[in-house]
Amino acid sequence: MREFILADEAATQGIAQALATGVDGGLVMYLHGDLGAGKTTFARAFLRALGVGERVKSPTYSLVESYEFPGHVAWHLDLYRIADPGELEWLGLDALSDEAALVLVEWPERGAGALPTADVHLRLAHDGEGRRLRLESATKRGDRFLEGIK
């Protein structure tokens, strides 16, 4: 487990950019946190740092956005509006299971049982004026990712 105190939005973006340098292949990351905790801010900065050149949109209404960046495909899901994990079946998300895919999932608890297993759980929480970020590995691939954090 790794933990960081983030003073502001710029710090959230900075840690996302730093973590992106540790991506070496596919990764499934669950983003946990209350509304306004910075999940989407983190995801945008993370994807941009990986080389996504297009506008990184919040998938709040579309539920899923996909992006291509050099040598990879990334999927960004926001499941806040999902009432039942069975609803994900209609989205045709078979590609999420591809070992080479990068998958970022906001509100993953709403898709329980219908999502690929997380490699890393990223937890953002309000901490005074800033945020507290905790990273926890859930797989060997997640261990390798966290080991690469400086």
N, C-alpha and C positions, 0 to 999 in steps of 0.2 A: 504494500500500500504506500502511496505517495500522497502528500497533502501540501497545498499551497494556499496562501492568503493573497487574494487579488483585490487591490485597492479600488479599482475602477474598471470601466469598460475597456480602456486601453490595455490594462493588465490582462484581462480576459483574452483579448485578441492576441497579445504577446505570447501567452502560454499556449494558445491554440497553434500559433505559428511554430513555436518551438517543438511542440509535440508532433506536428506534421512531419518534421524532419526524421522522426523515428519510424515512419510507415515504410515497410519493406514488404510489399505484397498486400494480400487481403487482410481485412480486420473488421470485426463487428464490434461497434462501440454503442452501448446504451447510455443515453444522456438523461440523468435523473435530476429533478429539481422542481421547485414550485414555479408558478407563473412569475415571469420577470427575473428569474434567477440567472439568466444569461445563456441558456442552452442554444438558442438560435444564433446569438452573437458568436459563441464558441464555434458552432458548426460552420458558419460563413467564413470566419477567419481561417479555420482548419482547411476547408476546401480551397480557398484562395491560395493558401500557402502551398498546397499540393500542385497547383498549376491550373486550377479551373479558371479559365479566362472570361467566361460569360458571367452575367449577373447571377448571384446565388440567391435564389428566392426562398422565402419561408414557405414550407409545404403545409402550412396550417389548413388551407382550404383544398389544395390539390391532394393532400395526404402524402404524396411521394413526388420527389423530383430526382431526376438522374442527370449525371454530369460525366463527361469524358475528360480525362486529363492524361498527360503522357503515359501510355502503357496501361491505363487502368480505367475502370468505371466505378463511379461512386453513386450511392443511393442515400438520399436524405429523407427520412420519414418523420412526420409529426402526427402522432396518433391521438392527440388531445380530443379530437371529435369522434373517435371510435367508441361505440358503446359496447361492442361485443367483438372478441378476436375473430369470430367467424366472418365478419365483414371484410377482413383482409383477403379472404379467398377470392373475392371478385376483382381484386387489383392485379392478379397475375404476377405475383412477386417471386416466381420460381428462381429468377436470376440472383436473388439475395443469397441463395445457398451456394453460389459459385465461390470456390475457395479464393479466387483472385479479387473478388469484389470488396470494396470498402463500403461498409454500411453504418450509417449514423442514425440512431433511432431516438427521437424525443418521445417521452411518455411511453416507454416500452411495456410497462405493466398493463397497458390497455390492449396489447397484442400478445399477451402471455399464451404460449403454446403454438402460436402461428408464426413466430419469428425464428431466425437462426439463433443459436446459442451465442451469447455475448462473450467476446474475448476480454473486453475491458468494460467496467462500470465506471462512468464518470459522474460524480455527484457534486452538484453546485448548490450552495445554500447561502442565503443572506447572512452577512456577518457585519453588523453595524452598517456603515456606509458602503462597504465592499462586499466581497463574496469569499467563501471558503470552497476550494475545489479539492475533492478527494478522488484518487484514481485507485481502483482495485482490479487486479487481474482475476480472470475466471477460467483461463485455459493456458496451455503452454505457449501458444501464440501470443496471448496477452502478457505472459511473463517476459517473453523476448522483447515485446514492445516497451514495457515499463523499464526493463533493464537498460534500454538505450537512452533513457531520459537522463540528461546531465543535470 
